[in-house]
Each structure stands twice: as C-alpha cells, then as structure tokens.
Amino acid sequence: MARPATKNQSKPQPRAIKNVPRRELYPTGEAEILLCCGPKFLKEEMDAGRIGYVIRGRYRLVPAYCIDEYVRSISIKATAQ
C-alpha cells in the first residue's frame, strides 16, 4: 500500500537550472545539456561521426570545439534550406 502524499510532495517541484561550466572536455551528460538532447541521440551522433569525442578510460568525453563545430554545421544546413 502506498503512502499518502504530504502537502510538500503533492506540489510539483520546479526544475533546477543546470549550470554547466565552460571547459575543454565535457562528459556526455553535460554535452547532452549543452546540445539539448538525450543520451540516445548523442550516442547516435557520435557513432555516426558527426560529433567528435575522446575516450578516457571507459568514458567518452566530448571536446568543446567538437560541440561548437556540430552546432555550426547544423545551423549552416538550416540556413541553406
């Protein structure tokens, strides 16, 4: 049987704004925030070679310049159409 909701639990909590500091290499979670995408989309783009990444141990890290180039390339495609 589920617990009854208290007054604090019944109200939806506002989402916290995620501040991502500027750095050279971003973990995939922060790259998702910067690109406003999900993990599946980011992995597909990295596997297709559209977003570059660096492997460090067992983690994929996305360089800042790769994020900048990706955004620039998709904005060029959007303006060309």
N, CA, C and O atoms as a Maestro MAE file, in Angstrom:
{
 s_m_m2io_version
 :::
 2.0.0
}

f_m_ct {
 s_m_title
 :::
 protein
 m_atom[324] {
  # First column is atom index #
  i_m_mmod_type
  r_m_x_coord
  r_m_y_coord
  r_m_z_coord
  i_m_residue_number
  s_m_chain_name
  s_m_pdb_residue_name
  s_m_pdb_atom_name
  i_m_atomic_number
  :::
  1 25 0.839 -1.182 0.000 1 A "MET " " N  " 7
  2 3 0.000 0.000 0.000 1 A "MET " " CA " 6
  3 2 0.881 1.242 0.000 1 A "MET " " C  " 6
  4 15 1.854 1.319 0.751 1 A "MET " " O  " 8
  5 25 0.542 2.209 -0.838 2 A "ALA " " N  " 7
  6 3 1.340 3.418 -0.987 2 A "ALA " " CA " 6
  7 2 1.100 4.381 0.162 2 A "ALA " " C  " 6
  8 15 0.022 4.417 0.755 2 A "ALA " " O  " 8
  9 25 2.123 5.154 0.458 3 A "ARG " " N  " 7
  10 3 1.992 6.176 1.494 3 A "ARG " " CA " 6
  11 2 1.174 7.340 0.970 3 A "ARG " " C  " 6
  12 15 1.285 7.683 -0.207 3 A "ARG " " O  " 8
  13 25 0.355 7.955 1.810 4 A "PRO " " N  " 7
  14 3 -0.379 9.136 1.356 4 A "PRO " " CA " 6
  15 2 0.595 10.300 1.146 4 A "PRO " " C  " 6
  16 15 1.586 10.436 1.864 4 A "PRO " " O  " 8
  17 25 0.298 11.112 0.172 5 A "ALA " " N  " 7
  18 3 1.158 12.250 -0.148 5 A "ALA " " CA " 6
  19 2 1.004 13.343 0.900 5 A "ALA " " C  " 6
  20 15 -0.101 13.637 1.358 5 A "ALA " " O  " 8
  21 25 2.121 13.933 1.268 6 A "THR " " N  " 7
  22 3 2.059 15.066 2.181 6 A "THR " " CA " 6
  23 2 1.877 16.338 1.362 6 A "THR " " C  " 6
  24 15 1.902 16.305 0.131 6 A "THR " " O  " 8
  25 25 1.696 17.442 2.045 7 A "LYS " " N  " 7
  26 3 1.485 18.707 1.355 7 A "LYS " " CA " 6
  27 2 2.675 19.060 0.464 7 A "LYS " " C  " 6
  28 15 2.490 19.562 -0.645 7 A "LYS " " O  " 8
  29 25 3.881 18.805 0.938 8 A "ASN " " N  " 7
  30 3 5.076 19.151 0.155 8 A "ASN " " CA " 6
  31 2 5.238 18.242 -1.059 8 A "ASN " " C  " 6
  32 15 5.743 18.688 -2.090 8 A "ASN " " O  " 8
  33 25 4.827 16.991 -0.964 9 A "GLN " " N  " 7
  34 3 5.001 16.058 -2.065 9 A "GLN " " CA " 6
  35 2 3.960 16.247 -3.160 9 A "GLN " " C  " 6
  36 15 4.208 15.867 -4.304 9 A "GLN " " O  " 8
  37 25 2.821 16.813 -2.848 10 A "SER " " N  " 7
  38 3 1.763 16.939 -3.838 10 A "SER " " CA " 6
  39 2 2.039 18.047 -4.850 10 A "SER " " C  " 6
  40 15 1.532 17.995 -5.971 10 A "SER " " O  " 8
  41 25 2.837 19.053 -4.472 11 A "LYS " " N  " 7
  42 3 3.147 20.148 -5.391 11 A "LYS " " CA " 6
  43 2 4.318 19.753 -6.288 11 A "LYS " " C  " 6
  44 15 5.308 19.211 -5.799 11 A "LYS " " O  " 8
  45 25 4.223 20.015 -7.588 12 A "PRO " " N  " 7
  46 3 5.368 19.732 -8.448 12 A "PRO " " CA " 6
  47 2 6.515 20.691 -8.137 12 A "PRO " " C  " 6
  48 15 6.302 21.890 -7.956 12 A "PRO " " O  " 8
  49 25 7.710 20.159 -8.078 13 A "GLN " " N  " 7
  50 3 8.889 20.963 -7.778 13 A "GLN " " CA " 6
  51 2 9.418 21.585 -9.072 13 A "GLN " " C  " 6
  52 15 9.463 20.913 -10.103 13 A "GLN " " O  " 8
  53 25 9.819 22.856 -9.031 14 A "PRO " " N  " 7
  54 3 10.395 23.464 -10.236 14 A "PRO " " CA " 6
  55 2 11.730 22.804 -10.562 14 A "PRO " " C  " 6
  56 15 12.476 22.406 -9.668 14 A "PRO " " O  " 8
  57 25 12.016 22.696 -11.843 15 A "ARG " " N  " 7
  58 3 13.271 22.079 -12.270 15 A "ARG " " CA " 6
  59 2 14.427 23.027 -11.997 15 A "ARG " " C  " 6
  60 15 14.335 24.232 -12.233 15 A "ARG " " O  " 8
  61 25 15.506 22.466 -11.501 16 A "ALA " " N  " 7
  62 3 16.689 23.272 -11.243 16 A "ALA " " CA " 6
  63 2 17.390 23.588 -12.561 16 A "ALA " " C  " 6
  64 15 17.486 22.737 -13.446 16 A "ALA " " O  " 8
  65 25 17.866 24.791 -12.677 17 A "ILE " " N  " 7
  66 3 18.618 25.174 -13.863 17 A "ILE " " CA " 6
  67 2 20.004 24.569 -13.728 17 A "ILE " " C  " 6
  68 15 20.678 24.735 -12.711 17 A "ILE " " O  " 8
  69 25 20.409 23.873 -14.760 18 A "LYS " " N  " 7
  70 3 21.698 23.206 -14.715 18 A "LYS " " CA " 6
  71 2 22.764 24.149 -15.271 18 A "LYS " " C  " 6
  72 15 22.737 24.519 -16.444 18 A "LYS " " O  " 8
  73 25 23.671 24.516 -14.428 19 A "ASN " " N  " 7
  74 3 24.782 25.354 -14.858 19 A "ASN " " CA " 6
  75 2 25.944 24.450 -15.237 19 A "ASN " " C  " 6
  76 15 26.437 23.676 -14.417 19 A "ASN " " O  " 8
  77 25 26.369 24.555 -16.472 20 A "VAL " " N  " 7
  78 3 27.487 23.757 -16.954 20 A "VAL " " CA " 6
  79 2 28.665 24.698 -17.147 20 A "VAL " " C  " 6
  80 15 28.595 25.612 -17.969 20 A "VAL " " O  " 8
  81 25 29.756 24.489 -16.397 21 A "PRO " " N  " 7
  82 3 30.906 25.379 -16.568 21 A "PRO " " CA " 6
  83 2 31.586 25.166 -17.915 21 A "PRO " " C  " 6
  84 15 31.528 24.074 -18.480 21 A "PRO " " O  " 8
  85 25 32.223 26.202 -18.424 22 A "ARG " " N  " 7
  86 3 32.953 26.107 -19.689 22 A "ARG " " CA " 6
  87 2 34.250 25.347 -19.429 22 A "ARG " " C  " 6
  88 15 35.009 25.710 -18.531 22 A "ARG " " O  " 8
  89 25 34.509 24.305 -20.199 23 A "ARG " " N  " 7
  90 3 35.720 23.512 -20.063 23 A "ARG " " CA " 6
  91 2 36.115 22.950 -21.411 23 A "ARG " " C  " 6
  92 15 35.381 23.119 -22.385 23 A "ARG " " O  " 8
  93 25 37.247 22.290 -21.491 24 A "GLU " " N  " 7
  94 3 37.744 21.734 -22.751 24 A "GLU " " CA " 6
  95 2 37.095 20.396 -23.096 24 A "GLU " " C  " 6
  96 15 36.780 20.152 -24.261 24 A "GLU " " O  " 8
  97 25 36.890 19.532 -22.115 25 A "LEU " " N  " 7
  98 3 36.271 18.224 -22.337 25 A "LEU " " CA " 6
  99 2 35.033 18.090 -21.467 25 A "LEU " " C  " 6
  100 15 35.083 18.324 -20.259 25 A "LEU " " O  " 8
  101 25 33.925 17.712 -22.087 26 A "TYR " " N  " 7
  102 3 32.672 17.542 -21.359 26 A "TYR " " CA " 6
  103 2 32.314 16.069 -21.267 26 A "TYR " " C  " 6
  104 15 32.423 15.347 -22.258 26 A "TYR " " O  " 8
  105 25 31.885 15.604 -20.088 27 A "PRO " " N  " 7
  106 3 31.295 14.263 -20.024 27 A "PRO " " CA " 6
  107 2 30.011 14.257 -20.861 27 A "PRO " " C  " 6
  108 15 29.438 15.312 -21.133 27 A "PRO " " O  " 8
  109 25 29.572 13.082 -21.259 28 A "THR " " N  " 7
  110 3 28.410 13.013 -22.143 28 A "THR " " CA " 6
  111 2 27.165 13.629 -21.508 28 A "THR " " C  " 6
  112 15 26.338 14.207 -22.213 28 A "THR " " O  " 8
  113 25 27.021 13.515 -20.206 29 A "GLY " " N  " 7
  114 3 25.851 14.103 -19.541 29 A "GLY " " CA " 6
  115 2 25.795 15.609 -19.703 29 A "GLY " " C  " 6
  116 15 24.726 16.172 -19.941 29 A "GLY " " O  " 8
  117 25 26.938 16.264 -19.575 30 A "GLU " " N  " 7
  118 3 26.976 17.715 -19.751 30 A "GLU " " CA " 6
  119 2 26.856 18.096 -21.224 30 A "GLU " " C  " 6
  120 15 26.279 19.133 -21.550 30 A "GLU " " O  " 8
  121 25 27.393 17.272 -22.106 31 A "ALA " " N  " 7
  122 3 27.243 17.536 -23.543 31 A "ALA " " CA " 6
  123 2 25.772 17.450 -23.944 31 A "ALA " " C  " 6
  124 15 25.316 18.213 -24.796 31 A "ALA " " O  " 8
  125 25 25.037 16.536 -23.342 32 A "GLU " " N  " 7
  126 3 23.591 16.430 -23.609 32 A "GLU " " CA " 6
  127 2 22.877 17.707 -23.195 32 A "GLU " " C  " 6
  128 15 21.986 18.181 -23.899 32 A "GLU " " O  " 8
  129 25 23.267 18.265 -22.051 33 A "ILE " " N  " 7
  130 3 22.639 19.503 -21.583 33 A "ILE " " CA " 6
  131 2 22.947 20.642 -22.550 33 A "ILE " " C  " 6
  132 15 22.059 21.415 -22.910 33 A "ILE " " O  " 8
  133 25 24.214 20.742 -22.970 34 A "LEU " " N  " 7
  134 3 24.605 21.826 -23.874 34 A "LEU " " CA " 6
  135 2 23.926 21.722 -25.235 34 A "LEU " " C  " 6
  136 15 23.595 22.737 -25.848 34 A "LEU " " O  " 8
  137 25 23.720 20.493 -25.705 35 A "LEU " " N  " 7
  138 3 23.099 20.292 -27.017 35 A "LEU " " CA " 6
  139 2 21.588 20.105 -26.941 35 A "LEU " " C  " 6
  140 15 20.928 19.951 -27.969 35 A "LEU " " O  " 8
  141 25 21.044 20.118 -25.740 36 A "CYS " " N  " 7
  142 3 19.595 19.935 -25.528 36 A "CYS " " CA " 6
  143 2 19.108 18.646 -26.196 36 A "CYS " " C  " 6
  144 15 18.147 18.655 -26.966 36 A "CYS " " O  " 8
  145 25 19.775 17.561 -25.892 37 A "CYS " " N  " 7
  146 3 19.395 16.281 -26.475 37 A "CYS " " CA " 6
  147 2 19.492 15.195 -25.406 37 A "CYS " " C  " 6
  148 15 19.938 15.445 -24.286 37 A "CYS " " O  " 8
  149 25 19.077 14.017 -25.763 38 A "GLY " " N  " 7
  150 3 19.122 12.886 -24.854 38 A "GLY " " CA " 6
  151 2 20.335 12.014 -25.103 38 A "GLY " " C  " 6
  152 15 21.073 12.219 -26.067 38 A "GLY " " O  " 8
  153 25 20.538 11.036 -24.228 39 A "PRO " " N  " 7
  154 3 21.717 10.180 -24.366 39 A "PRO " " CA " 6
  155 2 21.713 9.340 -25.637 39 A "PRO " " C  " 6
  156 15 22.767 9.114 -26.232 39 A "PRO " " O  " 8
  157 25 20.550 8.881 -26.056 40 A "LYS " " N  " 7
  158 3 20.468 8.048 -27.258 40 A "LYS " " CA " 6
  159 2 20.860 8.847 -28.502 40 A "LYS " " C  " 6
  160 15 21.620 8.361 -29.339 40 A "LYS " " O  " 8
  161 25 20.344 10.066 -28.622 41 A "PHE " " N  " 7
  162 3 20.662 10.911 -29.773 41 A "PHE " " CA " 6
  163 2 22.143 11.236 -29.805 41 A "PHE " " C  " 6
  164 15 22.773 11.159 -30.859 41 A "PHE " " O  " 8
  165 25 22.713 11.603 -28.647 42 A "LEU " " N  " 7
  166 3 24.133 11.944 -28.598 42 A "LEU " " CA " 6
  167 2 24.991 10.753 -28.995 42 A "LEU " " C  " 6
  168 15 25.960 10.910 -29.738 42 A "LEU " " O  " 8
  169 25 24.654 9.581 -28.515 43 A "LYS " " N  " 7
  170 3 25.427 8.374 -28.856 43 A "LYS " " CA " 6
  171 2 25.325 8.083 -30.356 43 A "LYS " " C  " 6
  172 15 26.320 7.718 -30.983 43 A "LYS " " O  " 8
  173 25 24.141 8.240 -30.928 44 A "GLU " " N  " 7
  174 3 23.966 8.017 -32.371 44 A "GLU " " CA " 6
  175 2 24.803 9.007 -33.187 44 A "GLU " " C  " 6
  176 15 25.415 8.629 -34.186 44 A "GLU " " O  " 8
  177 25 24.828 10.262 -32.762 45 A "GLU " " N  " 7
  178 3 25.605 11.270 -33.476 45 A "GLU " " CA " 6
  179 2 27.108 10.988 -33.355 45 A "GLU " " C  " 6
  180 15 27.851 11.175 -34.318 45 A "GLU " " O  " 8
  181 25 27.554 10.542 -32.184 46 A "MET " " N  " 7
  182 3 28.971 10.211 -32.006 46 A "MET " " CA " 6
  183 2 29.336 8.982 -32.833 46 A "MET " " C  " 6
  184 15 30.395 8.947 -33.459 46 A "MET " " O  " 8
  185 25 28.468 7.982 -32.837 47 A "ASP " " N  " 7
  186 3 28.744 6.766 -33.604 47 A "ASP " " CA " 6
  187 2 28.754 7.026 -35.111 47 A "ASP " " C  " 6
  188 15 29.483 6.372 -35.856 47 A "ASP " " O  " 8
  189 25 27.939 7.985 -35.550 48 A "ALA " " N  " 7
  190 3 27.892 8.339 -36.971 48 A "ALA " " CA " 6
  191 2 29.053 9.235 -37.382 48 A "ALA " " C  " 6
  192 15 29.266 9.467 -38.572 48 A "ALA " " O  " 8
  193 25 29.810 9.743 -36.402 49 A "GLY " " N  " 7
  194 3 30.954 10.586 -36.701 49 A "GLY " " CA " 6
  195 2 30.625 12.055 -36.851 49 A "GLY " " C  " 6
  196 15 31.476 12.836 -37.277 49 A "GLY " " O  " 8
  197 25 29.400 12.453 -36.510 50 A "ARG " " N  " 7
  198 3 29.022 13.858 -36.639 50 A "ARG " " CA " 6
  199 2 29.470 14.689 -35.434 50 A "ARG " " C  " 6
  200 15 29.615 15.906 -35.543 50 A "ARG " " O  " 8
  201 25 29.688 14.040 -34.289 51 A "ILE " " N  " 7
  202 3 30.219 14.709 -33.101 51 A "ILE " " CA " 6
  203 2 31.471 13.943 -32.689 51 A "ILE " " C  " 6
  204 15 31.428 12.732 -32.473 51 A "ILE " " O  " 8
  205 25 32.574 14.654 -32.585 52 A "GLY " " N  " 7
  206 3 33.820 14.011 -32.183 52 A "GLY " " CA " 6
  207 2 33.855 13.760 -30.685 52 A "GLY " " C  " 6
  208 15 33.159 14.424 -29.918 52 A "GLY " " O  " 8
  209 25 34.665 12.803 -30.277 53 A "TYR " " N  " 7
  210 3 34.813 12.502 -28.858 53 A "TYR " " CA " 6
  211 2 36.191 11.910 -28.611 53 A "TYR " " C  " 6
  212 15 36.882 11.483 -29.536 53 A "TYR " " O  " 8
  213 25 36.568 11.896 -27.347 54 A "VAL " " N  " 7
  214 3 37.831 11.345 -26.892 54 A "VAL " " CA " 6
  215 2 37.502 10.259 -25.880 54 A "VAL " " C  " 6
  216 15 36.619 10.438 -25.041 54 A "VAL " " O  " 8
  217 25 38.206 9.134 -25.954 55 A "ILE " " N  " 7
  218 3 37.984 8.075 -24.973 55 A "ILE " " CA " 6
  219 2 39.032 8.219 -23.880 55 A "ILE " " C  " 6
  220 15 40.232 8.240 -24.154 55 A "ILE " " O  " 8
  221 25 38.576 8.317 -22.659 56 A "ARG " " N  " 7
  222 3 39.462 8.399 -21.497 56 A "ARG " " CA " 6
  223 2 39.037 7.301 -20.536 56 A "ARG " " C  " 6
  224 15 38.044 7.438 -19.822 56 A "ARG " " O  " 8
  225 25 39.796 6.209 -20.521 57 A "GLY " " N  " 7
  226 3 39.392 5.056 -19.724 57 A "GLY " " CA " 6
  227 2 38.190 4.413 -20.374 57 A "GLY " " C  " 6
  228 15 38.247 3.986 -21.527 57 A "GLY " " O  " 8
  229 25 37.103 4.344 -19.631 58 A "ARG " " N  " 7
  230 3 35.882 3.785 -20.208 58 A "ARG " " CA " 6
  231 2 34.830 4.847 -20.522 58 A "ARG " " C  " 6
  232 15 33.679 4.527 -20.817 58 A "ARG " " O  " 8
  233 25 35.240 6.113 -20.455 59 A "TYR " " N  " 7
  234 3 34.314 7.222 -20.664 59 A "TYR " " CA " 6
  235 2 34.571 7.907 -21.995 59 A "TYR " " C  " 6
  236 15 35.711 8.005 -22.448 59 A "TYR " " O  " 8
  237 25 33.496 8.382 -22.616 60 A "ARG " " N  " 7
  238 3 33.599 9.233 -23.790 60 A "ARG " " CA " 6
  239 2 33.489 10.673 -23.319 60 A "ARG " " C  " 6
  240 15 32.551 11.034 -22.608 60 A "ARG " " O  " 8
  241 25 34.438 11.479 -23.714 61 A "LEU " " N  " 7
  242 3 34.408 12.903 -23.393 61 A "LEU " " CA " 6
  243 2 34.320 13.677 -24.698 61 A "LEU " " C  " 6
  244 15 34.994 13.343 -25.673 61 A "LEU " " O  " 8
  245 25 33.497 14.700 -24.715 62 A "VAL " " N  " 7
  246 3 33.268 15.479 -25.929 62 A "VAL " " CA " 6
  247 2 34.027 16.801 -25.808 62 A "VAL " " C  " 6
  248 15 33.738 17.599 -24.916 62 A "VAL " " O  " 8
  249 25 34.993 17.039 -26.695 63 A "PRO " " N  " 7
  250 3 35.718 18.315 -26.660 63 A "PRO " " CA " 6
  251 2 34.798 19.499 -26.984 63 A "PRO " " C  " 6
  252 15 33.843 19.372 -27.751 63 A "PRO " " O  " 8
  253 25 35.106 20.642 -26.385 64 A "ALA " " N  " 7
  254 3 34.286 21.840 -26.590 64 A "ALA " " CA " 6
  255 2 34.259 22.248 -28.060 64 A "ALA " " C  " 6
  256 15 33.218 22.662 -28.570 64 A "ALA " " O  " 8
  257 25 35.402 22.134 -28.745 65 A "TYR " " N  " 7
  258 3 35.424 22.548 -30.155 65 A "TYR " " CA " 6
  259 2 34.561 21.637 -31.024 65 A "TYR " " C  " 6
  260 15 34.051 22.081 -32.052 65 A "TYR " " O  " 8
  261 25 34.384 20.361 -30.632 66 A "CYS " " N  " 7
  262 3 33.508 19.457 -31.389 66 A "CYS " " CA " 6
  263 2 32.044 19.858 -31.232 66 A "CYS " " C  " 6
  264 15 31.262 19.773 -32.178 66 A "CYS " " O  " 8
  265 25 31.685 20.295 -30.032 67 A "ILE " " N  " 7
  266 3 30.313 20.777 -29.809 67 A "ILE " " CA " 6
  267 2 30.083 22.036 -30.640 67 A "ILE " " C  " 6
  268 15 29.044 22.174 -31.286 67 A "ILE " " O  " 8
  269 25 31.051 22.955 -30.625 68 A "ASP " " N  " 7
  270 3 30.935 24.196 -31.405 68 A "ASP " " CA " 6
  271 2 30.808 23.909 -32.904 68 A "ASP " " C  " 6
  272 15 29.971 24.503 -33.584 68 A "ASP " " O  " 8
  273 25 31.644 22.992 -33.419 69 A "GLU " " N  " 7
  274 3 31.595 22.644 -34.838 69 A "GLU " " CA " 6
  275 2 30.273 21.983 -35.207 69 A "GLU " " C  " 6
  276 15 29.729 22.242 -36.281 69 A "GLU " " O  " 8
  277 25 29.752 21.127 -34.323 70 A "TYR " " N  " 7
  278 3 28.483 20.449 -34.600 70 A "TYR " " CA " 6
  279 2 27.350 21.468 -34.681 70 A "TYR " " C  " 6
  280 15 26.532 21.416 -35.599 70 A "TYR " " O  " 8
  281 25 27.300 22.382 -33.736 71 A "VAL " " N  " 7
  282 3 26.250 23.410 -33.740 71 A "VAL " " CA " 6
  283 2 26.377 24.283 -34.979 71 A "VAL " " C  " 6
  284 15 25.372 24.631 -35.598 71 A "VAL " " O  " 8
  285 25 27.597 24.637 -35.343 72 A "ARG " " N  " 7
  286 3 27.823 25.443 -36.535 72 A "ARG " " CA " 6
  287 2 27.380 24.695 -37.789 72 A "ARG " " C  " 6
  288 15 26.779 25.291 -38.682 72 A "ARG " " O  " 8
  289 25 27.671 23.394 -37.865 73 A "SER " " N  " 7
  290 3 27.313 22.629 -39.064 73 A "SER " " CA " 6
  291 2 25.798 22.480 -39.207 73 A "SER " " C  " 6
  292 15 25.274 22.561 -40.318 73 A "SER " " O  " 8
  293 25 25.087 22.264 -38.093 74 A "ILE " " N  " 7
  294 3 23.637 22.118 -38.230 74 A "ILE " " CA " 6
  295 2 22.973 23.460 -38.482 74 A "ILE " " C  " 6
  296 15 21.916 23.511 -39.112 74 A "ILE " " O  " 8
  297 25 23.571 24.557 -38.001 75 A "SER " " N  " 7
  298 3 22.979 25.872 -38.281 75 A "SER " " CA " 6
  299 2 23.229 26.272 -39.734 75 A "SER " " C  " 6
  300 15 22.400 26.959 -40.331 75 A "SER " " O  " 8
  301 25 24.358 25.853 -40.314 76 A "ILE " " N  " 7
  302 3 24.616 26.126 -41.725 76 A "ILE " " CA " 6
  303 2 23.639 25.362 -42.608 76 A "ILE " " C  " 6
  304 15 23.145 25.895 -43.602 76 A "ILE " " O  " 8
  305 25 23.360 24.109 -42.244 77 A "LYS " " N  " 7
  306 3 22.401 23.309 -43.001 77 A "LYS " " CA " 6
  307 2 21.006 23.920 -42.925 77 A "LYS " " C  " 6
  308 15 20.263 23.915 -43.907 77 A "LYS " " O  " 8
  309 25 20.656 24.448 -41.749 78 A "ALA " " N  " 7
  310 3 19.323 25.039 -41.575 78 A "ALA " " CA " 6
  311 2 19.174 26.322 -42.395 78 A "ALA " " C  " 6
  312 15 18.101 26.575 -42.943 78 A "ALA " " O  " 8
  313 25 20.221 27.128 -42.487 79 A "THR " " N  " 7
  314 3 20.110 28.366 -43.233 79 A "THR " " CA " 6
  315 2 20.187 28.131 -44.748 79 A "THR " " C  " 6
  316 15 19.691 28.945 -45.527 79 A "THR " " O  " 8
  317 25 20.813 27.010 -45.167 80 A "ALA " " N  " 7
  318 3 20.941 26.709 -46.589 80 A "ALA " " CA " 6
  319 2 19.612 26.222 -47.173 80 A "ALA " " C  " 6
  320 15 19.402 26.319 -48.383 80 A "ALA " " O  " 8
  321 25 18.744 25.717 -46.363 81 A "GLN " " N  " 7
  322 3 17.480 25.171 -46.877 81 A "GLN " " CA " 6
  323 2 16.445 26.206 -47.119 81 A "GLN " " C  " 6
  324 15 15.338 25.884 -47.551 81 A "GLN " " O  " 8
  :::
 }
 m_bond[323] {
  # First column is bond index #
  i_m_from
  i_m_to
  i_m_order
  :::
  1 1 2 1
  2 2 3 1
  3 3 4 2
  4 3 5 1
  5 5 6 1
  6 6 7 1
  7 7 8 2
  8 7 9 1
  9 9 10 1
  10 10 11 1
  11 11 12 2
  12 11 13 1
  13 13 14 1
  14 14 15 1
  15 15 16 2
  16 15 17 1
  17 17 18 1
  18 18 19 1
  19 19 20 2
  20 19 21 1
  21 21 22 1
  22 22 23 1
  23 23 24 2
  24 23 25 1
  25 25 26 1
  26 26 27 1
  27 27 28 2
  28 27 29 1
  29 29 30 1
  30 30 31 1
  31 31 32 2
  32 31 33 1
  33 33 34 1
  34 34 35 1
  35 35 36 2
  36 35 37 1
  37 37 38 1
  38 38 39 1
  39 39 40 2
  40 39 41 1
  41 41 42 1
  42 42 43 1
  43 43 44 2
  44 43 45 1
  45 45 46 1
  46 46 47 1
  47 47 48 2
  48 47 49 1
  49 49 50 1
  50 50 51 1
  51 51 52 2
  52 51 53 1
  53 53 54 1
  54 54 55 1
  55 55 56 2
  56 55 57 1
  57 57 58 1
  58 58 59 1
  59 59 60 2
  60 59 61 1
  61 61 62 1
  62 62 63 1
  63 63 64 2
  64 63 65 1
  65 65 66 1
  66 66 67 1
  67 67 68 2
  68 67 69 1
  69 69 70 1
  70 70 71 1
  71 71 72 2
  72 71 73 1
  73 73 74 1
  74 74 75 1
  75 75 76 2
  76 75 77 1
  77 77 78 1
  78 78 79 1
  79 79 80 2
  80 79 81 1
  81 81 82 1
  82 82 83 1
  83 83 84 2
  84 83 85 1
  85 85 86 1
  86 86 87 1
  87 87 88 2
  88 87 89 1
  89 89 90 1
  90 90 91 1
  91 91 92 2
  92 91 93 1
  93 93 94 1
  94 94 95 1
  95 95 96 2
  96 95 97 1
  97 97 98 1
  98 98 99 1
  99 99 100 2
  100 99 101 1
  101 101 102 1
  102 102 103 1
  103 103 104 2
  104 103 105 1
  105 105 106 1
  106 106 107 1
  107 107 108 2
  108 107 109 1
  109 109 110 1
  110 110 111 1
  111 111 112 2
  112 111 113 1
  113 113 114 1
  114 114 115 1
  115 115 116 2
  116 115 117 1
  117 117 118 1
  118 118 119 1
  119 119 120 2
  120 119 121 1
  121 121 122 1
  122 122 123 1
  123 123 124 2
  124 123 125 1
  125 125 126 1
  126 126 127 1
  127 127 128 2
  128 127 129 1
  129 129 130 1
  130 130 131 1
  131 131 132 2
  132 131 133 1
  133 133 134 1
  134 134 135 1
  135 135 136 2
  136 135 137 1
  137 137 138 1
  138 138 139 1
  139 139 140 2
  140 139 141 1
  141 141 142 1
  142 142 143 1
  143 143 144 2
  144 143 145 1
  145 145 146 1
  146 146 147 1
  147 147 148 2
  148 147 149 1
  149 149 150 1
  150 150 151 1
  151 151 152 2
  152 151 153 1
  153 153 154 1
  154 154 155 1
  155 155 156 2
  156 155 157 1
  157 157 158 1
  158 158 159 1
  159 159 160 2
  160 159 161 1
  161 161 162 1
  162 162 163 1
  163 163 164 2
  164 163 165 1
  165 165 166 1
  166 166 167 1
  167 167 168 2
  168 167 169 1
  169 169 170 1
  170 170 171 1
  171 171 172 2
  172 171 173 1
  173 173 174 1
  174 174 175 1
  175 175 176 2
  176 175 177 1
  177 177 178 1
  178 178 179 1
  179 179 180 2
  180 179 181 1
  181 181 182 1
  182 182 183 1
  183 183 184 2
  184 183 185 1
  185 185 186 1
  186 186 187 1
  187 187 188 2
  188 187 189 1
  189 189 190 1
  190 190 191 1
  191 191 192 2
  192 191 193 1
  193 193 194 1
  194 194 195 1
  195 195 196 2
  196 195 197 1
  197 197 198 1
  198 198 199 1
  199 199 200 2
  200 199 201 1
  201 201 202 1
  202 202 203 1
  203 203 204 2
  204 203 205 1
  205 205 206 1
  206 206 207 1
  207 207 208 2
  208 207 209 1
  209 209 210 1
  210 210 211 1
  211 211 212 2
  212 211 213 1
  213 213 214 1
  214 214 215 1
  215 215 216 2
  216 215 217 1
  217 217 218 1
  218 218 219 1
  219 219 220 2
  220 219 221 1
  221 221 222 1
  222 222 223 1
  223 223 224 2
  224 223 225 1
  225 225 226 1
  226 226 227 1
  227 227 228 2
  228 227 229 1
  229 229 230 1
  230 230 231 1
  231 231 232 2
  232 231 233 1
  233 233 234 1
  234 234 235 1
  235 235 236 2
  236 235 237 1
  237 237 238 1
  238 238 239 1
  239 239 240 2
  240 239 241 1
  241 241 242 1
  242 242 243 1
  243 243 244 2
  244 243 245 1
  245 245 246 1
  246 246 247 1
  247 247 248 2
  248 247 249 1
  249 249 250 1
  250 250 251 1
  251 251 252 2
  252 251 253 1
  253 253 254 1
  254 254 255 1
  255 255 256 2
  256 255 257 1
  257 257 258 1
  258 258 259 1
  259 259 260 2
  260 259 261 1
  261 261 262 1
  262 262 263 1
  263 263 264 2
  264 263 265 1
  265 265 266 1
  266 266 267 1
  267 267 268 2
  268 267 269 1
  269 269 270 1
  270 270 271 1
  271 271 272 2
  272 271 273 1
  273 273 274 1
  274 274 275 1
  275 275 276 2
  276 275 277 1
  277 277 278 1
  278 278 279 1
  279 279 280 2
  280 279 281 1
  281 281 282 1
  282 282 283 1
  283 283 284 2
  284 283 285 1
  285 285 286 1
  286 286 287 1
  287 287 288 2
  288 287 289 1
  289 289 290 1
  290 290 291 1
  291 291 292 2
  292 291 293 1
  293 293 294 1
  294 294 295 1
  295 295 296 2
  296 295 297 1
  297 297 298 1
  298 298 299 1
  299 299 300 2
  300 299 301 1
  301 301 302 1
  302 302 303 1
  303 303 304 2
  304 303 305 1
  305 305 306 1
  306 306 307 1
  307 307 308 2
  308 307 309 1
  309 309 310 1
  310 310 311 1
  311 311 312 2
  312 311 313 1
  313 313 314 1
  314 314 315 1
  315 315 316 2
  316 315 317 1
  317 317 318 1
  318 318 319 1
  319 319 320 2
  320 319 321 1
  321 321 322 1
  322 322 323 1
  323 323 324 2
  :::
 }
}
